[in-house]
């Protein structure tokens, strides 16, 4: 009986276990299916999200891609719309302001040279001058220490303004108010106002003294000297490399976090102050900080800021590299836009003669942008920048006499925007007074052929012989051209001789003796004589047009370094005697990495 009951219980437990197993098994299957379904739903959502992201990224890529000069293609418009577009373009180009940038931080001309320059600018087609005073303004009181010792005085500036007015040209002052304030911040007196304590470039918006002791006082003094009919003032604000670095920022402006926050805060303070002094004055700024940092800002913030300023869009490359997206955004944001090209000072930090071909192409590129800009009527002017230094702390480059042919060519390309290149060259030749018969190998030739020339300078040798031309500072231009050609010739042969007479060969007395004789008896002595002659001639040419310190700097940077190099090389080579015989290879062993001095 016990055995029967035991078997019965065993069967019962087996049955229960089997039922539980089946139930558990089906639960697992159901849960697995549910998990699979959930994962499939999640995966589908992920895929849809990725597709949307990819679509958005592709759209942004298309928007930001540099699709040059295709803002609106007139071919897509009917005849009437194309005619309206041509009429609008014609009106814009006819009224387009063409301002020459006079950068005084590099090579301020004497007043007597300015009296020649201003009429030349007018003759070439300029309608105004934008003057970047930097340290050449006669600041007074607490700011007196920032002025260059040779700065213009009030009388000279008033004469300059009268001269500009007599030539029916406008003037716009340019005051650096954020970046490029090295001429102020280099002084211990203002060192505590640097945004980054170890760098001179950027002033901090996080101290009240920035405004009360520097920026507002500079504005007051410059506005005081300029006539009431002034329409524009330019406050710089480009290349602000240091933001929110000053320790006082977290204390005084804790609510500002981003680059956009600080930039808008500072520029708004400056603009509001100017408007409080002259309500009708339009305030210009270089727009690169907006382009690179602010186009993703919320529309409300950006639109509020955009109402306060006039942007000057700058690019100096042969082909302007700014995307359609930026231009479309600016067209939507601003009611007035200016562009900035370059006629000098935009190729190399140490250069004597502008690359005229590059500047010509730069203007052709800007013209294509103007032709196809969404709202052509918003474009009010072109600033032809002529930088004299890349910043206050760097060496002088491309002084004004070297750039006048380039300036004339660039202005004529804007004026004759619908004409053949040959006409542009012909008009330029008249402006710079080149009195000779032109021919195909001379100044008048197809600009496209310039790409085939080894010499990149349109106004040198193969294109036009400027020794036959006459414009303000032409003698100094010819001196600079002679210096450039001399240095190029020297460097070419010096590099060859340095390769042949290298330290390893000299140490082992294993060299071409003819090259040593050429170097010590002909090449280096003759070029030392040439550079010395250039020094003596240049001083006379500079004295008529510029202050003495400019020639001292230019001669040290561009000439004396070659004389010093020649002296050092001659000392080294004159120690080397031509041997009676030479070693058999291999030469004397020299440990790898061992100095050969």
Buried (B, 14 or more C-beta within 10 A) or exposed (E): EEEEEEEEEEEEEEEEEEEEEEEEEEEEEEEEEEEEEEEEEEEEEEEEEEEEEEEEEEEEEEBEEBEBBEBBEBEEEEEEEEEEBBEBBEEBBEEBBBBBBBBBBBBBBBBEBBBBBBBBBBBBBBBBBBBBBBBBBBBEEEBEEBBBEBBBEEEBBEBBBEBBBEBEBBBBBBBBBBBBBBBBBBEEBBEBBBBBEEEBBBBBBBBEEBBEBBBBBBBEBBBEBBEEEBEBBBBBBBBBEBBBBBEBBEEBBEEBEEBBBBBBBBBBBBBEBBBEEBEEBBBBBBBBBBBEBBBEBEEEEBEEBBEBBBBBBBBBEBEBEBBBBBBBBBBEBBEBBBBBBBBBBBBEEEBBBBBBBBBBBBBBBBBBBBBBBEBBEBBBBBBBBBBBBBBBEBBBBBBBBBBBBBBBBBBBBBBBBEEEBBEBBBBBBEBBEBEEEBEEEBBBBEBEEBEEBEEBBBBBEBBBBBEEBEBBBBBBBBBBBBBBBBBEEBEEBBEEBEEBBEEEBBBBBBBEEEBBEBBBEEBBEEBBEBBEEBBEBBEEBBEEBBBEEBBEBBBEEBBBEBBEBBEEBBEBBEEBEEEEEEEEEEBEEEEEEEEEE
